[in-house]
């Protein structure tokens, strides 16, 4: 963290040195807490929908670690001189709706007057210390499941450019507002090797985090990746958020794209997601059971998108 020395603690199971989705601290032999925080500026026009999406996004880190969120605290930056307080009320209403759906208690929060509107949550959850699911446990032979379709960054860019219709915008918003609660519960029941949630670094950016400094690589098939409607259409039109280019540049050395891939392939796979799905590594013997349960549990677009491979190490091979 900017070269600053970290404070050692034997009970800190997952901290900054491991760059995972959340911090995990052991309280006892059978109980650990998960802590995470996330907030951002509006990505949709409707205040209530923004509140729902921001809350779902913050809760997702706990779900990715295999935990159960228990409490949350609101984080609000609000321009009191330029926006009516009713806007904030609707944002908080949307957040509360998602907390209620998750079974999370709102314990408080903090607000500041800011020229730019921002909202999110600090979330605390629990997990058994021996059952924490991290990014780094994927093994060669594991299959890779993505539980939500990609495309929210591209579609939100098209919405801002007034190119996307109301139905497409609503579909993307509903996807972002959907909790990863059931998917997390099911992967815990079945048993998986590793997991992360797909957010600002895109599918490939977060996949790179899973294999970085490991003895494995990944193979991902573009044709198997679930996409929101019109994602390909808008990608072909150049409706690409700026974060995509930063993601591609940062991880370019870890990507091996096979011949024949369309020009827009990496734009979609590096598309920054907001409140995206879980990306799960699960053994070949358990993948069918988990996928079937995900579909029955409501994650109807969950799909096997590739596998963990032994060679090339530290690389992600993209195929058609």
C-alpha positions as CSV (number, residue, x, y, z in Angstrom):
1,X,0.0,0.0,0.0
2,X,2.1,2.9,-1.4
3,X,5.2,1.3,0.1
4,X,3.9,1.8,3.7
5,X,4.7,-0.9,6.3
6,X,1.8,-3.1,7.2
7,X,1.0,-4.0,10.8
8,X,1.5,-7.7,11.3
9,X,-1.3,-9.6,13.1
10,X,-1.5,-13.4,13.2
11,X,-5.3,-13.3,13.2
12,X,-5.5,-11.3,9.9
13,X,-6.4,-14.2,7.6
14,X,-6.7,-12.0,4.5
15,X,-5.3,-8.5,4.4
16,X,-3.8,-6.0,2.1
17,X,-0.8,-8.1,1.2
18,X,-3.1,-10.6,-0.6
19,X,-5.2,-8.1,-2.5
20,X,-8.4,-10.1,-2.2
21,X,-12.0,-8.9,-2.3
22,X,-12.3,-8.2,1.4
23,X,-10.4,-8.3,4.6
24,X,-10.9,-11.4,6.9
25,X,-10.0,-11.3,10.6
26,X,-10.2,-14.3,13.0
27,X,-12.1,-13.7,16.2
28,X,-12.0,-17.3,17.4
29,X,-11.3,-20.8,16.2
30,X,-14.7,-21.0,14.5
31,X,-15.6,-17.4,13.7
32,X,-14.0,-14.7,11.5
33,X,-15.3,-11.3,10.3
34,X,-15.2,-10.1,6.8
35,X,-14.9,-6.3,6.2
36,X,-15.3,-4.4,3.0
37,X,-16.2,-0.9,1.7
38,X,-17.2,0.4,-1.7
39,X,-18.9,3.5,-3.0
40,X,-19.1,5.4,-6.3
41,X,-20.8,8.0,-8.4
42,X,-24.2,7.4,-10.0
43,X,-24.2,5.1,-13.1
44,X,-28.0,5.3,-13.7
45,X,-30.3,8.3,-13.6
46,X,-32.9,6.8,-11.2
47,X,-31.8,7.5,-7.6
48,X,-33.6,4.5,-6.1
49,X,-32.0,2.2,-8.7
50,X,-28.6,3.7,-8.0
51,X,-29.0,3.0,-4.3
52,X,-29.9,-0.6,-5.0
53,X,-26.9,-1.1,-7.4
54,X,-24.4,0.5,-5.0
55,X,-25.6,-1.6,-2.1
56,X,-25.6,-4.8,-4.1
57,X,-22.1,-4.0,-5.3
58,X,-20.8,-3.5,-1.8
59,X,-22.4,-6.6,-0.4
60,X,-20.9,-8.7,-3.3
61,X,-17.4,-8.7,-1.8
62,X,-18.6,-10.6,1.3
63,X,-20.5,-13.1,-0.9
64,X,-17.3,-13.6,-3.0
65,X,-15.4,-14.6,0.1
66,X,-18.0,-17.2,1.1
67,X,-19.3,-15.2,3.9
68,X,-22.7,-13.9,5.2
69,X,-23.1,-10.1,5.5
70,X,-24.6,-9.0,8.8
71,X,-24.4,-5.2,9.1
72,X,-23.7,-2.2,6.9
73,X,-23.1,1.5,7.3
74,X,-24.0,4.1,4.7
75,X,-21.4,6.2,3.1
76,X,-22.8,9.4,1.5
77,X,-21.2,12.3,-0.3
78,X,-24.1,14.7,-1.3
79,X,-24.2,18.1,-2.9
80,X,-26.7,19.7,-0.5
81,X,-26.6,23.0,-2.4
82,X,-27.5,21.6,-5.9
83,X,-29.6,18.5,-5.3
84,X,-32.9,18.2,-3.4
85,X,-32.9,16.1,-0.3
86,X,-35.6,13.9,-1.9
87,X,-32.9,12.5,-4.2
88,X,-30.8,11.3,-1.2
89,X,-33.9,9.9,0.4
90,X,-34.6,7.7,-2.7
91,X,-31.0,6.6,-2.9
92,X,-31.1,5.5,0.7
93,X,-34.4,3.8,0.1
94,X,-32.9,1.7,-2.7
95,X,-30.0,0.8,-0.5
96,X,-32.2,-0.3,2.3
97,X,-34.3,-2.5,0.0
98,X,-31.2,-4.4,-1.0
99,X,-30.0,-4.7,2.6
100,X,-33.4,-6.0,3.6
101,X,-33.2,-8.6,0.8
102,X,-29.8,-9.6,2.0
103,X,-30.9,-9.8,5.6
104,X,-28.4,-7.1,6.6
105,X,-29.0,-4.6,9.4
106,X,-28.2,-0.9,8.8
107,X,-26.1,0.1,11.8
108,X,-25.4,3.7,10.9
109,X,-23.3,5.7,8.5
110,X,-21.6,9.0,7.7
111,X,-22.3,11.8,5.2
112,X,-20.4,14.8,4.0
113,X,-21.3,17.7,1.8
114,X,-19.5,17.2,-1.5
115,X,-19.8,18.7,-5.0
116,X,-20.1,15.2,-6.5
117,X,-22.7,12.7,-5.4
118,X,-21.4,9.3,-4.2
119,X,-23.0,6.4,-2.3
120,X,-22.0,3.0,-1.0
121,X,-21.7,0.8,2.0
122,X,-19.1,-0.4,4.6
123,X,-20.2,-4.0,5.2
124,X,-19.3,-6.5,7.9
125,X,-20.0,-10.2,7.5
126,X,-19.0,-13.5,9.1
127,X,-17.3,-16.7,7.9
128,X,-15.7,-19.8,9.5
129,X,-11.9,-19.2,9.4
130,X,-11.4,-22.6,7.7
131,X,-14.0,-21.9,5.0
132,X,-12.8,-18.6,3.6
133,X,-12.9,-18.6,-0.2
134,X,-10.2,-16.5,-1.8
135,X,-9.1,-15.6,-5.3
136,X,-5.9,-17.7,-5.1
137,X,-7.1,-21.3,-4.8
138,X,-7.8,-22.3,-8.4
139,X,-6.3,-25.6,-9.5
140,X,-5.4,-27.0,-12.9
141,X,-8.5,-28.9,-14.2
142,X,-11.0,-26.7,-12.4
143,X,-13.8,-25.3,-14.5
144,X,-14.7,-21.7,-14.5
145,X,-18.3,-20.5,-14.0
146,X,-19.5,-16.9,-14.5
147,X,-22.9,-16.2,-12.8
148,X,-24.0,-13.0,-14.4
149,X,-23.7,-11.7,-18.0
150,X,-21.1,-9.1,-19.0
151,X,-21.8,-5.8,-20.7
152,X,-22.8,-3.3,-18.1
153,X,-20.0,-0.9,-18.8
154,X,-20.6,-0.9,-22.5
155,X,-24.3,-0.5,-22.1
156,X,-24.0,2.3,-19.6
157,X,-21.7,4.1,-22.0
158,X,-24.4,3.6,-24.8
159,X,-27.0,5.0,-22.4
160,X,-25.0,8.1,-21.8
161,X,-24.6,8.5,-25.5
162,X,-28.4,8.1,-25.9
163,X,-27.9,5.1,-28.1
164,X,-29.5,2.5,-25.8
165,X,-33.3,2.2,-25.4
166,X,-35.2,2.0,-22.2
167,X,-35.6,-1.7,-22.2
168,X,-31.8,-2.3,-22.6
169,X,-31.0,0.2,-19.9
170,X,-33.5,-1.4,-17.5
171,X,-32.2,-4.9,-18.2
172,X,-28.6,-3.7,-17.4
173,X,-29.8,-2.0,-14.2
174,X,-31.7,-5.1,-13.0
175,X,-28.6,-7.2,-13.6
176,X,-26.4,-4.8,-11.5
177,X,-29.0,-4.6,-8.7
178,X,-29.3,-8.4,-8.4
179,X,-27.6,-9.8,-5.3
180,X,-25.0,-12.6,-5.5
181,X,-26.5,-14.0,-2.3
182,X,-27.9,-17.3,-3.7
183,X,-24.9,-17.9,-5.9
184,X,-22.6,-17.5,-2.9
185,X,-24.7,-19.9,-0.8
186,X,-24.8,-22.5,-3.5
187,X,-21.0,-22.4,-4.1
188,X,-20.4,-22.8,-0.4
189,X,-22.8,-25.9,-0.3
190,X,-21.2,-27.6,-3.3
191,X,-17.6,-26.6,-2.4
192,X,-15.3,-24.6,-4.8
193,X,-11.6,-23.8,-5.2
194,X,-11.6,-20.1,-5.6
195,X,-13.9,-17.1,-6.3
196,X,-13.9,-13.4,-7.0
197,X,-16.6,-11.0,-8.1
198,X,-16.4,-9.2,-11.4
199,X,-16.2,-5.4,-11.1
200,X,-14.1,-2.6,-12.4
201,X,-11.2,-4.6,-13.9
202,X,-13.6,-6.6,-16.1
203,X,-13.7,-10.4,-16.4
204,X,-10.1,-10.7,-17.7
205,X,-8.7,-8.3,-15.2
206,X,-10.1,-10.2,-12.3
207,X,-9.2,-13.5,-13.9
208,X,-5.6,-12.3,-14.0
209,X,-5.7,-11.6,-10.3
210,X,-6.7,-15.2,-9.7
211,X,-3.7,-16.7,-11.5
212,X,-1.1,-14.0,-10.8
213,X,2.0,-15.4,-9.1
214,X,0.5,-19.0,-9.3
215,X,1.5,-22.1,-11.2
216,X,-1.7,-22.1,-13.3
217,X,-3.2,-20.3,-16.2
218,X,-6.7,-20.1,-17.7
219,X,-8.5,-20.8,-21.0
220,X,-11.7,-18.7,-21.6
221,X,-14.0,-19.2,-24.6
222,X,-15.6,-16.0,-25.9
223,X,-18.6,-17.9,-27.3
224,X,-19.4,-19.3,-23.9
225,X,-19.4,-16.0,-22.0
226,X,-23.0,-14.8,-21.3
227,X,-23.6,-11.2,-22.5
228,X,-26.4,-8.7,-21.9
229,X,-28.5,-7.9,-25.0
230,X,-26.9,-5.5,-27.5
231,X,-23.4,-5.7,-25.8
232,X,-21.8,-6.9,-29.1
233,X,-23.7,-4.3,-31.1
234,X,-22.6,-1.4,-29.0
235,X,-19.0,-2.7,-28.7
236,X,-18.8,-2.8,-32.5
237,X,-20.0,0.8,-32.6
238,X,-17.2,1.8,-30.3
239,X,-19.3,2.4,-27.1
240,X,-16.3,1.5,-24.9
241,X,-15.8,3.0,-21.5
242,X,-12.4,4.5,-20.8
243,X,-11.7,2.0,-18.1
244,X,-11.6,-0.8,-20.7
245,X,-8.4,0.7,-22.3
246,X,-6.7,1.0,-18.9
247,X,-7.6,-2.6,-18.1
248,X,-6.3,-3.9,-21.4
249,X,-3.0,-2.0,-21.1
250,X,-2.4,-3.1,-17.6
251,X,-2.9,-6.8,-18.2
252,X,-1.8,-7.1,-21.9
253,X,1.3,-9.2,-21.0
254,X,-0.9,-11.9,-19.4
255,X,-3.3,-12.3,-22.4
256,X,-2.9,-14.7,-25.3
257,X,-5.6,-14.2,-27.9
258,X,-6.1,-16.9,-30.5
259,X,-6.4,-16.0,-34.2
260,X,-9.9,-15.4,-35.5
261,X,-11.2,-13.4,-32.5
262,X,-13.4,-10.4,-33.5
263,X,-11.9,-7.0,-32.9
264,X,-14.3,-6.3,-30.1
265,X,-13.6,-9.5,-28.1
266,X,-11.1,-8.0,-25.6
267,X,-13.2,-4.8,-25.2
268,X,-16.1,-7.0,-23.9
269,X,-13.9,-9.2,-21.8
270,X,-12.1,-6.2,-20.2
271,X,-15.3,-4.2,-19.9
272,X,-15.5,-2.7,-16.4
273,X,-18.5,-4.1,-14.6
274,X,-20.5,-2.7,-11.8
275,X,-21.9,-5.2,-9.4
276,X,-21.1,-8.1,-11.7
277,X,-21.4,-11.8,-11.1
278,X,-19.2,-14.3,-9.3
279,X,-16.4,-15.9,-11.1
280,X,-15.9,-19.3,-9.6
281,X,-13.3,-22.1,-10.0
282,X,-14.8,-25.5,-9.2
283,X,-13.6,-29.0,-9.8
284,X,-14.7,-30.9,-12.9
285,X,-16.5,-33.4,-10.6
286,X,-18.7,-30.7,-9.1
287,X,-19.2,-28.2,-11.9
288,X,-22.4,-29.8,-13.3
289,X,-24.0,-30.0,-9.8
290,X,-23.2,-26.3,-9.1
291,X,-24.3,-25.1,-12.5
292,X,-27.6,-26.9,-12.2
293,X,-28.2,-25.5,-8.7
294,X,-27.4,-22.0,-9.9
295,X,-29.9,-22.2,-12.7
296,X,-32.6,-23.5,-10.4
297,X,-31.7,-20.8,-7.8
298,X,-32.3,-18.0,-10.3
299,X,-28.9,-17.4,-11.9
300,X,-30.3,-18.6,-15.2
301,X,-27.5,-17.1,-17.3
302,X,-24.7,-18.7,-15.3
303,X,-22.4,-20.6,-17.6
304,X,-19.1,-22.5,-17.8
305,X,-16.8,-20.1,-19.7
306,X,-13.5,-22.0,-19.5
307,X,-11.1,-23.9,-17.3
308,X,-7.9,-23.6,-15.3
309,X,-4.9,-25.0,-17.1
310,X,-1.3,-25.9,-16.1
311,X,0.3,-24.4,-19.1
312,X,1.0,-21.6,-20.0
313,X,1.5,-20.5,-16.4
314,X,0.3,-17.0,-15.5
315,X,-1.4,-16.5,-18.9
316,X,-5.0,-16.4,-20.0
317,X,-5.7,-17.9,-23.4
318,X,-8.7,-16.5,-25.2
319,X,-10.4,-18.7,-27.8
320,X,-13.5,-18.3,-29.9
